[in-house]
Every structure is written in C-alpha cells, then in structure tokens.
C-alpha cells in the first residue's frame, strides 16, 4: 500500500511540474503513464487478493 501511495504522489508531482513548467510537457505524459500503471498494478493486486477468500 505504501508503494501505491508513493507512486501516486510521484505521478501527481510530475504532472504538476509538467503542466506548469514551460517546455516540460513530457513530464506530464510520464506522470499520467505512472498513474495509469500504478492503478493497473493495484487492480491486479486486489483481484488476486480477493480470490483467496474462502466461500461461505
């Protein structure tokens, strides 16, 4: 969970720098890619975790 929050924070910071700084639009793109990858990894992690619960 700590990695998820860290990478979300990194994505937000890169996005803010990329959106505000002139000529650093590539940082905005990198921030968006990091955020999407992080959400995808978290979704896979949660779906694998949900399968381990016993059916009652």
N, C-alpha and C positions, 0 to 999 in steps of 0.2 A: 504494500500500500504506500509505503514511503517513496518507492521509486516512481509510482504513478503520479503522486503529488509533485515530486521533484521535476519530472518531465513536463507536466502541465505548466509548472512555473517557468521552466526554461522556454517552452513554446510561447507563453504569454510575453515574456521579456523580449524574445527575438521578434515577435510580431510587433510589439510596441516600437522597438528600435527601427525595424524595417519600415513601419508606416510613417514614422516621424522624421527620420534622417533622410536627407536628400541623397539619392544615388545608392541607397542600401535596400532596395526593394527585394533583393534576393533573400535577405534575412526574413522578410515577411513570408515568403514562399517556404523557406526552411522551417519557420515556426509552425506554419499550417501543416506541413508534412509530419513534423514531430508530434503535433497534437493528434492528427489522424492515426498515426502509427500507434501512439500510446493508447488511444481509445480502443483500437482494434485488439491490441495485446490484452488489455484489461477485459474486454468482452470474451475473448477466448479463455482467459484465466477463470473468469466467473462461470462460464458454461461448463468447463471441466470440473470445477469445484462443485457445481450443482448436481452432477451425475453421481457423485459418491454418496449421497444421502440415501439411506435405506427407505424403501417404500413401506408405508404403514397401512 
